[in-house]
Structure formats: structure tokens, C-alpha cells
Amino acid sequence: MEIREDILEADYLYHIFNRGINSNLIFLDNENMSFFLKKTEQYVLPFFVIYGYCLMPNHFHFILRPKSNVEISSKINTSIKGLHCEESIYSKSLARLFSSYTQAFNKVYRRSGPLLESPFKRIRVTSEEYLRNLIIYIHQNPEDFQNYKFSSYKAVISNVETSISRNEILAIFDNKENFKICHQKKIDSSLFEIKI
């Protein structure tokens, strides 16, 4: 299926990922990553539940569940067709995030043109086992993942308020201790259809 035809559907989980054009850096410092996460709150949280994320210098990963139509009914107009219709609202909110970040990045670094590959990649999560392994894989992207600031790992194991769907994630692993234990096993990236 052509990736633009693969519509994000409510209540399914998706692995959303992308990288810089030609694998170029998209985050040059911590400030860039913090700004991207603020934009994520603005454009993504109204339409998605976040199950995990990791930002790396030249790419990023999200595990997202599009909210149901009931959860977002005040934000959509069901009489509209095309890019702003109900079926496209999820992709459109992600496109707004990427566009907003690119515009800000280009302004700060006095550059022009696209920053990210287009279209963004998406894979539907098809089983709980796949989801467990995907969460671990995404968190293990940085070498010192337990202390990495720009992934959801620390948010899941902490008690600090978070926009991450902590309870649902811990339920997948049974509890917090098992979540930590499972993260000690290195995940084979060949389990996933990922080309970063």
C-alpha cells in the first residue's frame, strides 16, 4: 500500500518515525529537542495518546494511538472532505508538528527547504508482543538509555506527572520492575520494518 494511502485509524497503535533528509541532523542541541517536544504537546496531544518516544540527533520515533472520534469530536468537522476531514485529521496534526518545527529550525539556522523526509513513516502495531519489543527498541536507541533525557523511558519509571500513557505501558509489562528488567535485554532491530 502506498504510504500516503495508509490512513491512521482511531484506536490502533502506530509506530511513527522519520529522519532528516539524507540522514542529516534534525536536532543540533537539547534546546532543539525540547522545542520539538513542546510542539508535540501543542499539535499531537490533542489527537493522540503517546505510548512512547525517542528523539535522536538525526531521527525520531513515536508510538501513538489516534484518539477516538468521541475523544476529539470538538476538534473535527465531519462535513468536511479532503485533508481536513475526519480521516485525515491525524496525519494533518503530525504534518503541522513537522512543518512548525522545520520553519522554526530554518529560521534559527538561516536555512531553507525541507528538513525531514516526506512522507513520514508509519507502521501499525499488530500485537502486544510487537508493542513490548518496539517500546524497548525505541528506548534503547541511545547508548545510555536509562539516563537519556529525550525519550519516554524515564517518564515511564518515574512518578512525575507525564503526558505519556504510563499506566497502559506498565500494564503491558505487568509492572514497573518487569519494565526495567525487560529493558536490559537488547532488542534485535531486524524484528521491525524500520529503515532509519
PyMOL commands that set and color helices and strands:
alter all, ss='L'
color gray80, all
select helices_A, chain A and resi 3-5+21-23+30-43+69-75+82-84+86-108+128-139+145-147+153-157+166-172+176-182+189-191
alter helices_A, ss='H'
color red, helices_A
select strands_A, chain A and resi 14-19+48-56+59-66+121-124
alter strands_A, ss='S'
color yellow, strands_A
deselect
rebuild
show_as cartoon
